[in-house]
Amino acid sequence: MTANPSSSQRPVMLITGGSRGIGAATAVLAGRAGYAVAINYRDNVQAAEATASAVEAAGGEAWCIQADVASEDSIMAMFAALDARFGRLDVLVNNAGIVDKKARVQDMSGERLQRMFMVNTVSAFICAREAVKRMSTELGKEGGAIVNVSSAASRLGSANQYVDYAASKGAIDVLTLGLAQEVAGAGIRVNAVRPGLIDTDIHASGGIPNRVNDLGPSVPMGRGGSPEEVAEAIMWLASDKASYTTMSLVDVSGGR
């Protein structure tokens, strides 16, 4: 979307899970591009506020909004607050996601699977549904862009570690392909990025804090990636420079 320096005229980007990692890096780049950025977080308000400060230092407008995307009611409250604050939505970045401890499928509990798919997959469907209602030219809106954050795991499988995570991201790929076709005529572009081995704290939450350093040499480019490298791809897909790009799955994975 085209940026405007006036706060009341700024395009609005909502980033779920926007307080850390890829979400935070995207928020800062969006601020630099002149967006008003709604930074969703679940419980780490300090991280969200730090990201907001970085967005404003970059020239953007920032707003922190607490919501647990594992709850549809919480998502709906977030969108209601977004409407009250900005009255519009131009870009949705479906970034919120989790991993669990390394495990084989035979050892995964039903509770683990339900949580994994609710946070990583169902929430993205619900957020996309609400974004379409606020973007569709068929509903009298001005169009927009949805960028889903998938993973290279969706095509690699993550055997013996995170098959549930990989499967949840495989569903994000299919959501991207199907929704893009549904709303292409309504002024909405839908794409996804598929990050590979990226240096964020999600690995520590999965019990493998040194994963990037350990596996980086096995990547064809010989290293892990940075959140900013993924954020650059997200920002391109969100921008008018990608005006003829929809239904695309963009790998940001160093060749792996």
C-alpha positions in Angstrom: 0.0 0.0 0.0 1.1 3.6 -0.6 2.3 5.3 2.6 1.1 8.8 3.6 2.9 10.9 6.3 -0.4 12.1 7.8 -1.4 9.8 10.7 -5.1 9.9 9.8 -4.3 8.9 6.2 -1.7 6.2 6.9 -2.3 2.7 5.6 -2.9 0.3 8.4 -1.1 -3.0 8.9 -2.0 -5.6 11.5 0.7 -8.0 12.5 -0.3 -10.9 14.7 2.5 -12.0 16.9 4.1 -8.7 16.2 6.2 -8.1 19.3 9.2 -10.3 18.5 11.1 -12.0 15.8 9.9 -11.8 12.2 6.8 -9.9 13.4 8.8 -7.2 15.1 11.2 -6.9 12.2 8.2 -6.4 9.8 6.7 -3.8 12.1 9.8 -1.7 12.0 10.1 -1.9 8.2 6.4 -1.0 8.0 7.0 2.0 10.2 9.8 3.1 8.0 7.4 2.9 5.0 4.9 5.1 6.8 2.4 2.6 8.0 0.3 2.7 11.1 1.2 -0.6 12.6 -1.1 -2.6 14.9 1.2 -4.8 16.9 -0.6 -7.8 18.3 0.8 -9.6 21.3 -0.4 -12.3 23.7 1.3 -11.5 27.1 4.7 -9.8 26.7 3.6 -6.2 26.8 7.2 -5.1 27.3 8.3 -6.6 24.0 5.3 -5.1 22.3 6.1 -1.6 23.6 9.7 -1.9 22.7 8.7 -2.8 19.1 6.2 0.1 19.1 9.0 2.5 20.1 11.1 1.2 17.2 8.3 1.6 14.8 7.8 5.2 15.9 11.5 5.9 15.7 11.4 4.6 12.1 8.7 7.2 11.3 5.6 5.1 11.6 2.6 5.1 14.0 2.4 2.2 16.4 -0.4 0.7 18.5 -0.2 -2.4 20.7 -3.2 -4.6 20.9 -3.4 -7.6 23.3 -5.2 -10.7 22.0 -4.7 -14.4 22.3 -5.1 -15.7 18.8 -5.9 -19.2 20.2 -9.4 -17.7 21.1 -11.9 -16.6 18.4 -13.5 -14.3 21.0 -10.2 -12.6 21.6 -9.5 -12.3 17.8 -13.0 -10.7 17.4 -12.3 -8.2 20.2 -9.0 -7.3 18.5 -10.7 -6.5 15.2 -13.4 -4.5 17.0 -10.7 -2.5 18.7 -8.9 -2.1 15.3 -12.1 -0.7 13.8 -12.5 1.8 16.6 -8.9 2.9 16.4 -8.3 3.2 12.6 -11.6 2.4 10.8 -9.7 0.6 8.1 -7.3 -2.3 7.4 -4.9 -2.4 4.4 -2.6 -5.2 5.2 -2.8 -8.3 7.4 0.3 -10.2 8.3 -0.7 -13.6 9.8 2.6 -14.1 11.7 1.6 -15.6 15.1 2.9 -19.1 15.5 4.3 -21.6 18.0 6.4 -24.7 18.2 6.4 -27.3 21.0 9.2 -29.5 22.3 10.9 -31.8 19.8 9.0 -35.0 19.5 8.0 -37.8 17.2 4.4 -38.1 16.0 3.9 -41.2 18.1 4.5 -39.2 21.3 2.3 -36.1 20.5 -0.7 -35.6 22.7 -4.1 -34.5 21.4 -3.8 -31.4 23.6 -0.5 -30.5 21.9 -2.0 -30.9 18.4 -5.1 -28.9 19.2 -3.1 -26.0 20.5 -0.7 -26.2 17.6 -3.4 -26.0 15.0 -5.5 -23.4 16.8 -2.6 -21.0 17.1 -0.8 -21.7 13.8 -3.7 -22.5 11.5 -7.2 -21.8 12.8 -6.3 -18.3 14.0 -4.9 -17.4 10.5 -8.2 -18.5 8.9 -10.2 -16.4 11.4 -8.0 -13.4 11.0 -8.1 -13.7 7.2 -11.9 -14.0 7.3 -12.1 -10.7 9.3 -9.5 -9.0 7.1 -11.5 -9.9 3.9 -14.6 -8.3 5.4 -12.6 -5.1 5.9 -10.8 -5.1 2.5 -13.1 -6.6 -0.1 -14.2 -4.2 -2.9 -17.3 -6.4 -3.2 -18.2 -5.2 0.2 -17.5 -1.6 -0.6 -14.0 -1.5 0.8 -10.7 -0.5 -0.9 -8.9 -3.8 -1.3 -5.7 -4.8 0.5 -3.1 -7.5 1.0 -2.8 -10.6 3.2 0.6 -12.1 3.8 0.7 -15.4 5.6 3.9 -16.5 7.4 4.3 -20.2 6.6 7.5 -22.2 6.8 9.9 -24.2 4.7 8.9 -26.9 7.1 5.6 -27.2 5.2 7.5 -28.9 2.3 10.3 -30.5 4.4 8.2 -32.2 7.0 10.4 -31.7 10.1 10.6 -35.4 10.8 11.6 -36.4 14.4 11.2 -32.8 15.6 8.1 -30.8 14.6 5.8 -32.7 12.2 2.8 -31.1 13.8 4.3 -27.6 13.2 5.1 -28.5 9.6 1.6 -29.8 9.0 0.1 -26.6 10.5 2.1 -24.6 8.1 1.2 -26.9 5.2 -2.4 -25.9 5.9 -1.3 -22.2 5.7 0.1 -22.8 2.2 -3.3 -24.2 1.1 -5.2 -21.4 2.8 -3.0 -19.0 0.8 -3.6 -20.7 -2.5 -7.4 -21.1 -2.0 -8.2 -17.7 -0.5 -6.1 -15.9 -3.1 -8.4 -17.3 -5.8 -11.5 -16.5 -3.9 -10.7 -12.8 -3.4 -8.6 -11.9 -6.4 -11.5 -10.2 -8.0 -12.3 -8.3 -4.8 -9.1 -6.3 -4.8 -7.3 -8.5 -2.3 -3.9 -10.2 -2.9 -3.0 -13.2 -0.7 0.5 -14.5 -0.6 2.8 -16.3 1.9 6.4 -16.3 2.8 8.1 -19.6 3.8 11.0 -18.8 6.1 13.7 -21.4 6.5 16.2 -21.5 9.4 15.8 -18.0 10.9 17.5 -16.7 14.0 14.6 -16.0 16.4 13.8 -17.2 19.9 11.1 -19.7 18.6 13.9 -22.3 18.6 14.5 -21.8 22.3 10.8 -22.2 23.0 11.0 -25.6 21.3 13.9 -26.6 23.5 16.7 -26.2 20.8 18.2 -22.8 21.5 21.3 -23.5 19.4 19.4 -24.8 16.4 20.4 -22.0 14.0 24.1 -22.3 14.8 24.1 -26.0 14.7 22.2 -26.4 11.4 23.3 -23.2 9.6 26.3 -24.8 7.9 24.0 -27.4 6.3 22.0 -24.7 4.5 23.2 -24.2 0.9 24.0 -20.6 1.7 26.0 -21.7 4.7 24.1 -19.8 7.4 20.8 -19.1 9.0 18.7 -16.1 8.0 17.7 -13.0 9.9 14.2 -11.8 10.8 14.9 -8.7 8.7 15.5 -10.8 5.6 12.1 -12.4 5.9 10.5 -9.0 6.7 11.8 -7.5 3.5 9.9 -10.2 1.6 6.8 -9.6 3.6 7.0 -5.9 2.9 7.4 -6.5 -0.8 4.4 -8.7 -1.0 2.4 -6.1 1.0 3.4 -3.3 -1.3 2.1 -2.0 -4.6 5.4 -3.3 -6.1 3.8 -6.7 -5.9 0.5 -5.6 -7.6 0.4 -8.6 -9.9 1.5 -11.1 -7.4 -1.1 -13.3 -5.6 -1.3 -17.0 -4.7 2.5 -17.1 -4.4 4.5 -19.0 -1.8 7.9 -17.2 -1.5 10.7 -19.2 0.0 13.2 -17.3 2.2 15.3 -20.2 3.2 18.8 -19.9 1.9 18.2 -22.6 -0.7 17.0 -25.3 1.7 
